[in-house]
């Protein structure tokens, strides 16, 4: 049996951050990762296309205070230090929206965000759909953007949770890939890959873990896995979690946000900078709204973003359905000629991945207060980390990173205290 001071379960941004702190402290520790790679939802594909693309997080959100910005500087990663409006180019199905129409849509989208924040700050923890104004013909686009931002259906977005998110308005894309940045930063942390932890026995003086590589005895555990994994009981905890924690896991589901990367053999779009394009079909509500990020170049890569109910339907049909819908939306916007120049597509599968279970967390209406439960002690030896644990930076990579640092410091402090458990 392996003996540790601290065991970290999960090697995403949170687990890697925790591991780095423990490594620096010189304690006996190990990081266990069920997947065959590190990074979790931070994952860059640098080989499938002519340019790298992020399957997960891509933007340095709140970049002016994001710890990964100076980390990127130190490691030689580049990012675009610029601000762009959410809506610049909008295709409505029949054609492209003109400048006045784009401004109208942007105003309605801002109005929806403002209404959610105002309700939340006023103490209302209700569904977003109860407070957002009627957007008329732009309603599908507004709903789609709400789902992209929160990973939740608008009916399932807590206004109080949304209002608690802290956003400085600076969002900068990492050119070489945010996933690659996280992997480079965490490269020095030893991680046991392909090593799921299936059980935690907390009945004794020490915690006993059942892992794919054998049994581990440890004085403390940092659980850095998604709420969806915890909610379905993928890690058996004996004695079990308190009811209030089970309620918190269920109240913070990971919603549906997927991407499809589409590679081309030539430039068909004419953009000289990374450009966002929003599409929806105002004449056919059955068609999924799709947002595109166009990475220009001689062999451009177009990254489609899908979310909300239509994306959930496509996810249920499989990755092929996601790719087909993304290509069809691109064809409707840019013409049939683009189809002839597609070299390859690759779709994400975060929702179907049993080790992840979705995009990122958003509290259900009436449940925003349960996010804080993940930071409240229930067993002095067990600490939670991950984006869902962050009270104000949830749904982000830097939020996960910061909770990993905090969990490691709490675990180290606990090692100095007498043994205690619930």
RODO-2510 file (C-alpha; in nm, 4 decimals, decimal comma):
residues 422
     n   res          X          Y          Z
     1     x     0,0000     0,0000     0,0000
     2     x     0,1303     0,3429    -0,0982
     3     x     0,1383     0,6024     0,1813
     4     x     0,0889     0,9717     0,1020
     5     x     0,0337     1,2996     0,2765
     6     x    -0,1967     1,4335     0,0042
     7     x    -0,3613     1,2653    -0,2940
     8     x    -0,4955     1,4785    -0,5782
     9     x    -0,7702     1,3246    -0,7898
    10     x    -0,7862     1,4836    -1,1342
    11     x    -0,5146     1,6515    -1,3417
    12     x    -0,7052     1,9367    -1,4997
    13     x    -0,6052     2,2964    -1,4319
    14     x    -0,7118     2,2672    -1,0670
    15     x    -0,5371     1,9385    -0,9978
    16     x    -0,2168     2,0490    -1,1683
    17     x    -0,2127     2,3731    -0,9686
    18     x    -0,2610     2,1781    -0,6466
    19     x     0,0116     1,9339    -0,7443
    20     x     0,2583     2,2148    -0,8085
    21     x     0,1991     2,3612    -0,4617
    22     x     0,2382     2,0212    -0,2959
    23     x     0,5522     1,9527    -0,4971
    24     x     0,7004     2,2797    -0,3791
    25     x     0,6115     2,1998    -0,0194
    26     x     0,8082     1,8752    -0,0285
    27     x     0,5293     1,6547     0,1061
    28     x     0,4476     1,3023    -0,0106
    29     x     0,1845     1,3483    -0,2792
    30     x     0,0496     1,1976    -0,5984
    31     x    -0,1837     1,3193    -0,8720
    32     x    -0,4147     1,0557    -1,0182
    33     x    -0,5741     1,1134    -1,3594
    34     x    -0,8264     0,8771    -1,5149
    35     x    -0,7568     0,9951    -1,8705
    36     x    -0,4470     0,9355    -2,0771
    37     x    -0,3471     1,3023    -2,0748
    38     x    -0,3385     1,6007    -1,8418
    39     x    -0,5422     1,9194    -1,8728
    40     x    -0,9032     1,8070    -1,8459
    41     x    -1,1168     2,0596    -2,0301
    42     x    -0,8005     2,2469    -2,1291
    43     x    -0,6921     2,0565    -2,4393
    44     x    -0,5244     2,1811    -2,7565
    45     x    -0,5127     1,9791    -3,0780
    46     x    -0,1966     2,0895    -3,2579
    47     x    -0,1737     1,8099    -3,5157
    48     x    -0,5067     1,7624    -3,6952
    49     x    -0,5042     2,0894    -3,8885
    50     x    -0,2672     2,3528    -4,0210
    51     x    -0,3267     2,5543    -3,7032
    52     x    -0,3768     2,4548    -3,3396
    53     x    -0,7242     2,4792    -3,1932
    54     x    -0,8667     2,4391    -2,8462
    55     x    -1,1272     2,1732    -2,7876
    56     x    -1,2015     2,3346    -2,4517
    57     x    -1,1083     2,6701    -2,2989
    58     x    -0,9458     2,9165    -2,5385
    59     x    -0,9788     3,2706    -2,4011
    60     x    -0,7954     3,4234    -2,1086
    61     x    -1,1117     3,5516    -1,9414
    62     x    -1,0649     3,8580    -1,7196
    63     x    -0,7211     3,8577    -1,8754
    64     x    -0,5978     4,1635    -1,6879
    65     x    -0,6130     3,9636    -1,3634
    66     x    -0,5888     3,6114    -1,5028
    67     x    -0,2827     3,4303    -1,3581
    68     x    -0,2340     3,2457    -1,6859
    69     x    -0,1468     3,5727    -1,8651
    70     x     0,1873     3,6134    -1,6831
    71     x     0,2352     3,2368    -1,7022
    72     x     0,1945     3,2624    -2,0813
    73     x     0,4472     3,5454    -2,0916
    74     x     0,6967     3,3414    -1,8935
    75     x     0,6533     3,0305    -2,1079
    76     x     0,6619     3,2125    -2,4419
    77     x     0,2944     3,1733    -2,5350
    78     x     0,1242     3,4559    -2,7226
    79     x    -0,2255     3,5951    -2,6982
    80     x    -0,4229     3,8648    -2,8757
    81     x    -0,4538     4,1565    -2,6367
    82     x    -0,7622     4,3072    -2,7892
    83     x    -1,1312     4,3535    -2,7297
    84     x    -1,4006     4,2739    -2,9830
    85     x    -1,7807     4,2997    -2,9591
    86     x    -1,9637     3,9703    -2,9287
    87     x    -2,1615     4,0445    -3,2434
    88     x    -1,9844     4,1696    -3,5550
    89     x    -2,0982     3,9490    -3,8437
    90     x    -2,4441     3,7895    -3,8228
    91     x    -2,6057     3,5621    -4,0802
    92     x    -2,9806     3,5272    -4,0318
    93     x    -3,0555     3,2444    -4,2752
    94     x    -3,1806     3,4442    -4,5725
    95     x    -2,8744     3,6693    -4,5680
    96     x    -2,6303     3,8842    -4,3752
    97     x    -2,7582     4,1349    -4,1230
    98     x    -2,6660     4,4948    -4,1994
    99     x    -2,4894     4,7236    -3,9538
   100     x    -2,8117     4,8612    -3,8089
   101     x    -2,9501     4,5124    -3,7559
   102     x    -2,6305     4,3901    -3,5904
   103     x    -2,6433     4,6890    -3,3561
   104     x    -3,0047     4,6080    -3,2718
   105     x    -2,9208     4,2443    -3,2000
   106     x    -2,6222     4,3473    -2,9879
   107     x    -2,8389     4,5857    -2,7878
   108     x    -3,0929     4,3119    -2,7206
   109     x    -2,8176     4,0716    -2,6168
   110     x    -2,6705     4,3298    -2,3798
   111     x    -3,0195     4,3886    -2,2455
   112     x    -3,0552     4,0197    -2,1656
   113     x    -2,7222     4,0114    -1,9824
   114     x    -2,8074     4,3309    -1,7936
   115     x    -3,1485     4,1974    -1,6897
   116     x    -2,9955     3,8783    -1,5522
   117     x    -2,7314     4,0683    -1,3568
   118     x    -2,9823     4,3187    -1,2202
   119     x    -3,2139     4,0417    -1,1038
   120     x    -2,9333     3,8475    -0,9421
   121     x    -2,7890     4,1486    -0,7638
   122     x    -3,1394     4,2317    -0,6389
   123     x    -3,1514     3,8928    -0,4700
   124     x    -3,3656     3,7154    -0,7277
   125     x    -3,2526     3,3593    -0,7904
   126     x    -3,4815     3,2761    -1,0802
   127     x    -3,4518     3,1417    -1,4328
   128     x    -3,3033     3,3773    -1,6897
   129     x    -3,6149     3,3370    -1,9019
   130     x    -3,8198     3,5072    -1,6286
   131     x    -3,6322     3,8353    -1,6578
   132     x    -3,4808     3,8748    -2,0053
   133     x    -3,6724     4,1061    -2,2406
   134     x    -3,8469     3,9769    -2,5505
   135     x    -3,5905     3,9870    -2,8308
   136     x    -3,8397     3,9315    -3,1116
   137     x    -3,6816     3,7937    -3,4281
   138     x    -3,3427     3,7929    -3,2549
   139     x    -3,4609     3,5672    -2,9717
   140     x    -3,2930     3,2496    -3,1077
   141     x    -2,9613     3,4330    -3,1335
   142     x    -2,9930     3,5797    -2,7833
   143     x    -3,0840     3,2426    -2,6342
   144     x    -2,7919     3,0824    -2,8151
   145     x    -2,5479     3,3355    -2,6739
   146     x    -2,6826     3,2832    -2,3221
   147     x    -2,6168     2,9118    -2,3651
   148     x    -2,2675     2,9704    -2,5055
   149     x    -2,1752     3,1890    -2,2085
   150     x    -2,3227     2,9652    -1,9371
   151     x    -2,3358     2,6201    -2,1014
   152     x    -2,6980     2,6005    -1,9844
   153     x    -3,0403     2,6253    -2,1413
   154     x    -3,1810     2,9736    -2,0631
   155     x    -3,4550     2,8081    -1,8567
   156     x    -3,1827     2,6527    -1,6407
   157     x    -2,9672     2,9621    -1,5786
   158     x    -2,9773     3,1012    -1,2245
   159     x    -2,9801     3,4804    -1,2356
   160     x    -2,8092     3,4944    -0,8949
   161     x    -2,5323     3,2640    -1,0124
   162     x    -2,4824     3,4600    -1,3330
   163     x    -2,4657     3,7875    -1,1398
   164     x    -2,2003     3,6420    -0,9082
   165     x    -1,9583     3,5876    -1,1963
   166     x    -1,6751     3,8414    -1,2014
   167     x    -1,5825     3,9658    -1,5488
   168     x    -1,3395     4,2482    -1,6199
   169     x    -1,4362     4,2490    -1,9867
   170     x    -1,0888     4,1558    -2,1095
   171     x    -1,0942     3,8247    -2,2970
   172     x    -0,7831     3,7378    -2,4974
   173     x    -0,7410     3,4223    -2,7125
   174     x    -0,4261     3,2140    -2,6644
   175     x    -0,2820     3,1677    -3,0130
   176     x    -0,0882     2,8468    -2,9476
   177     x    -0,3791     2,7107    -2,7452
   178     x    -0,4909     2,7523    -2,3854
   179     x    -0,4781     2,3761    -2,3429
   180     x    -0,1165     2,3728    -2,4572
   181     x    -0,0426     2,6510    -2,2093
   182     x    -0,1959     2,4563    -1,9203
   183     x    -0,0074     2,1424    -2,0226
   184     x     0,3230     2,3299    -2,0464
   185     x     0,2696     2,4924    -1,7087
   186     x     0,1852     2,1588    -1,5483
   187     x     0,4535     1,9554    -1,7247
   188     x     0,6736     1,9385    -1,4172
   189     x     0,4053     1,7882    -1,1953
   190     x     0,4221     1,4072    -1,1804
   191     x     0,0868     1,2550    -1,2760
   192     x    -0,0285     0,8937    -1,2795
   193     x    -0,2211     0,8745    -1,6084
   194     x    -0,4880     0,6163    -1,6933
   195     x    -0,5341     0,5726    -1,3204
   196     x    -0,8929     0,6336    -1,2116
   197     x    -0,9743     0,6492    -0,8429
   198     x    -1,2921     0,4511    -0,7907
   199     x    -1,3405     0,4688    -0,4140
   200     x    -1,2505     0,6722    -0,1064
   201     x    -1,2878     0,5120     0,2361
   202     x    -1,2954     0,7864     0,4969
   203     x    -1,4038     0,5722     0,7907
   204     x    -1,0616     0,5480     0,9537
   205     x    -0,7869     0,7740     1,0791
   206     x    -0,6462     0,8002     0,7265
   207     x    -0,8242     0,8009     0,3933
   208     x    -0,7907     0,4891     0,1794
   209     x    -0,8219     0,5192    -0,1984
   210     x    -0,8907     0,2436    -0,4464
   211     x    -0,7080     0,3214    -0,7705
   212     x    -0,6319     0,1396    -1,0933
   213     x    -0,2736     0,1052    -0,9694
   214     x    -0,3594    -0,0290    -0,6262
   215     x    -0,4580     0,0920    -0,2820
   216     x    -0,3348     0,4228    -0,1435
   217     x    -0,3424     0,5478     0,2137
   218     x    -0,3341     0,9255     0,2496
   219     x    -0,3816     1,1906     0,5139
   220     x    -0,5705     1,4267     0,2817
   221     x    -0,7439     1,4275    -0,0557
   222     x    -0,8071     1,7029    -0,3082
   223     x    -1,1023     1,6171    -0,5308
   224     x    -1,0446     1,8075    -0,8551
   225     x    -1,3049     1,6417    -1,0766
   226     x    -1,6180     1,7888    -1,2407
   227     x    -1,9441     1,8119    -1,0487
   228     x    -2,1078     1,5861    -1,3066
   229     x    -1,8650     1,3067    -1,2186
   230     x    -1,9319     1,3524    -0,8477
   231     x    -2,3088     1,3748    -0,9005
   232     x    -2,3302     1,0352    -1,0670
   233     x    -2,1218     0,8670    -0,7991
   234     x    -1,8304     0,7701    -1,0218
   235     x    -1,6119     0,7792    -0,7101
   236     x    -1,7688     0,5781    -0,4294
   237     x    -1,7209     0,7577    -0,0982
   238     x    -1,7735     0,5619     0,2251
   239     x    -1,9294     0,6956     0,4434
   240     x    -2,1054     0,8921     0,1713
   241     x    -2,1192     1,2634     0,1124
   242     x    -2,3653     1,4627     0,3254
   243     x    -2,6986     1,5366     0,1608
   244     x    -2,6147     1,9063     0,1253
   245     x    -2,3078     1,8195    -0,0811
   246     x    -2,5019     1,5790    -0,2993
   247     x    -2,7522     1,8602    -0,3520
   248     x    -2,4700     2,0961    -0,4506
   249     x    -2,3301     1,8535    -0,7085
   250     x    -2,6757     1,8183    -0,8642
   251     x    -2,7395     2,1944    -0,8536
   252     x    -2,4234     2,2705    -1,0527
   253     x    -2,4478     2,0542    -1,3645
   254     x    -2,2155     2,0874    -1,6605
   255     x    -2,4212     2,1987    -1,9565
   256     x    -2,3898     2,1350    -2,3277
   257     x    -2,1233     2,3275    -2,5190
   258     x    -1,9418     2,1570    -2,8043
   259     x    -1,7103     2,2615    -3,0861
   260     x    -1,6389     2,1416    -3,4370
   261     x    -1,3125     2,2316    -3,6089
   262     x    -1,3260     2,2503    -3,9885
   263     x    -1,0008     2,2643    -4,1839
   264     x    -0,9706     2,4061    -4,5363
   265     x    -0,7150     2,3735    -4,8150
   266     x    -0,7362     2,7431    -4,9081
   267     x    -0,8696     3,0744    -4,7818
   268     x    -1,2324     3,1239    -4,8789
   269     x    -1,3305     3,3837    -4,6211
   270     x    -1,1085     3,6864    -4,6780
   271     x    -1,0537     3,7792    -4,3139
   272     x    -0,7077     3,8992    -4,2158
   273     x    -0,7658     3,8591    -3,8423
   274     x    -0,9434     3,6120    -3,6167
   275     x    -1,3089     3,6868    -3,6669
   276     x    -1,6301     3,5769    -3,5009
   277     x    -1,9412     3,5017    -3,7040
   278     x    -2,2845     3,4304    -3,5551
   279     x    -2,5437     3,2371    -3,7524
   280     x    -2,9042     3,1398    -3,6970
   281     x    -3,1982     3,0811    -3,9262
   282     x    -3,4800     3,3259    -3,8640
   283     x    -3,7032     3,1239    -4,0980
   284     x    -3,6432     2,7774    -3,9495
   285     x    -3,6288     2,7301    -3,5723
   286     x    -3,5297     2,3650    -3,6160
   287     x    -3,1872     2,4659    -3,7423
   288     x    -2,9241     2,4994    -3,4739
   289     x    -2,7691     2,8432    -3,4210
   290     x    -2,3936     2,8136    -3,4706
   291     x    -2,1164     3,0563    -3,3899
   292     x    -1,7899     3,0415    -3,5803
   293     x    -1,4413     3,1562    -3,4957
   294     x    -1,2464     3,1899    -3,8188
   295     x    -0,8714     3,1456    -3,7845
   296     x    -0,7323     3,3029    -4,1035
   297     x    -0,4396     3,1869    -4,3104
   298     x    -0,3485     2,9993    -4,6262
   299     x    -0,5188     2,6946    -4,4719
   300     x    -0,7781     2,8446    -4,2398
   301     x    -0,9456     2,6598    -3,9564
   302     x    -1,3033     2,7435    -3,8673
   303     x    -1,4126     2,6499    -3,5164
   304     x    -1,7872     2,6105    -3,4736
   305     x    -1,9465     2,6591    -3,1306
   306     x    -2,2778     2,4904    -3,0541
   307     x    -2,4783     2,5078    -2,7324
   308     x    -2,8278     2,4902    -2,5913
   309     x    -3,1200     2,2609    -2,6771
   310     x    -3,0290     2,2218    -3,0442
   311     x    -2,6745     2,1221    -2,9511
   312     x    -2,8091     1,8749    -2,6952
   313     x    -3,0178     1,7133    -2,9669
   314     x    -2,7162     1,6863    -3,1957
   315     x    -2,4994     1,5473    -2,9148
   316     x    -2,7555     1,2733    -2,8648
   317     x    -2,7204     1,1863    -3,2331
   318     x    -2,3398     1,1719    -3,2122
   319     x    -2,0275     1,3621    -3,3166
   320     x    -2,1074     1,3144    -3,6864
   321     x    -2,4345     1,5029    -3,6436
   322     x    -2,2501     1,7931    -3,4815
   323     x    -2,0040     1,8129    -3,7703
   324     x    -2,2779     1,7919    -4,0341
   325     x    -2,4775     2,0731    -3,8719
   326     x    -2,1695     2,2928    -3,8378
   327     x    -2,0779     2,2486    -4,2037
   328     x    -2,4356     2,3125    -4,3171
   329     x    -2,4482     2,6366    -4,1181
   330     x    -2,1184     2,7457    -4,2716
   331     x    -2,2473     2,6650    -4,6209
   332     x    -2,5626     2,8687    -4,5608
   333     x    -2,3498     3,1671    -4,4632
   334     x    -2,0624     3,1448    -4,7121
   335     x    -2,1961     2,9381    -5,0004
   336     x    -2,1723     2,5826    -5,1277
   337     x    -1,8166     2,6293    -5,2532
   338     x    -1,6784     2,5973    -4,9005
   339     x    -1,7844     2,2328    -4,8912
   340     x    -1,5450     2,1420    -5,1744
   341     x    -1,2446     2,2765    -4,9872
   342     x    -1,2971     2,1070    -4,6524
   343     x    -1,0006     1,8868    -4,5698
   344     x    -1,1105     1,7495    -4,2350
   345     x    -1,3466     1,8012    -3,9433
   346     x    -1,3158     1,7127    -3,5782
   347     x    -1,5924     1,7440    -3,3191
   348     x    -1,5620     1,7541    -2,9430
   349     x    -1,7544     1,5198    -2,7146
   350     x    -1,7372     1,6795    -2,3707
   351     x    -2,0973     1,5950    -2,2879
   352     x    -2,0574     1,2265    -2,3685
   353     x    -1,7150     1,1933    -2,2038
   354     x    -1,7716     1,0008    -1,8778
   355     x    -1,4674     1,1704    -1,7232
   356     x    -1,6084     1,5194    -1,7916
   357     x    -1,9826     1,5205    -1,8587
   358     x    -2,0315     1,8601    -2,0204
   359     x    -1,8946     2,2090    -2,0745
   360     x    -1,8849     2,4037    -1,7486
   361     x    -2,1004     2,4588    -1,4435
   362     x    -2,4012     2,6864    -1,4075
   363     x    -2,6269     2,6809    -1,1030
   364     x    -2,9885     2,5875    -1,1583
   365     x    -3,2501     2,8520    -1,0724
   366     x    -3,2980     2,8796    -0,6975
   367     x    -2,9743     2,6903    -0,6331
   368     x    -2,6996     2,9524    -0,6615
   369     x    -2,6305     2,9430    -0,2874
   370     x    -2,5259     2,5783    -0,3157
   371     x    -2,2044     2,6674    -0,5004
   372     x    -2,0578     2,7850    -0,1685
   373     x    -2,1229     2,4412    -0,0176
   374     x    -1,8273     2,3053    -0,2124
   375     x    -1,5966     2,5323    -0,0130
   376     x    -1,7481     2,4525     0,3262
   377     x    -1,5784     2,1801     0,5325
   378     x    -1,7501     1,8468     0,5816
   379     x    -1,4396     1,6374     0,6440
   380     x    -1,1230     1,8242     0,7383
   381     x    -0,9195     1,5890     0,5207
   382     x    -1,1129     1,6304     0,1938
   383     x    -1,0963     1,9446    -0,0184
   384     x    -1,2713     2,0291    -0,3464
   385     x    -1,1142     2,2116    -0,6399
   386     x    -1,2235     2,2948    -0,9928
   387     x    -1,4101     2,5656    -1,1789
   388     x    -1,7391     2,4812    -1,0066
   389     x    -1,5832     2,5531    -0,6660
   390     x    -1,4969     2,9128    -0,7538
   391     x    -1,7557     3,1586    -0,6257
   392     x    -1,6820     3,4302    -0,8818
   393     x    -1,4616     3,2759    -1,1546
   394     x    -1,6581     2,9573    -1,2186
   395     x    -1,6694     2,8184    -1,5724
   396     x    -1,3124     2,9367    -1,6348
   397     x    -0,9693     2,7789    -1,6436
   398     x    -0,8174     3,0432    -1,4196
   399     x    -1,0990     2,9904    -1,1704
   400     x    -1,0122     2,6213    -1,1578
   401     x    -0,6423     2,7041    -1,1206
   402     x    -0,7039     2,9365    -0,8264
   403     x    -0,9187     2,6808    -0,6444
   404     x    -0,6426     2,4237    -0,6899
   405     x    -0,3930     2,6558    -0,5249
   406     x    -0,6348     2,7212    -0,2383
   407     x    -0,7149     2,3527    -0,1886
   408     x    -0,3472     2,2614    -0,1719
   409     x    -0,2788     2,5306     0,0866
   410     x    -0,5758     2,4110     0,2936
   411     x    -0,4558     2,0513     0,2716
   412     x    -0,1067     2,1511     0,3832
   413     x    -0,2505     2,3456     0,6757
   414     x    -0,4514     2,0395     0,7724
   415     x    -0,1389     1,8270     0,7837
   416     x    -0,0128     2,0495     1,0642
   417     x    -0,3318     2,0034     1,2669
   418     x    -0,4295     1,6968     1,4721
   419     x    -0,6157     1,4273     1,2799
   420     x    -0,9853     1,5035     1,2644
   421     x    -1,2690     1,3844     1,0480
   422     x    -1,6437     1,3877     1,0411
***
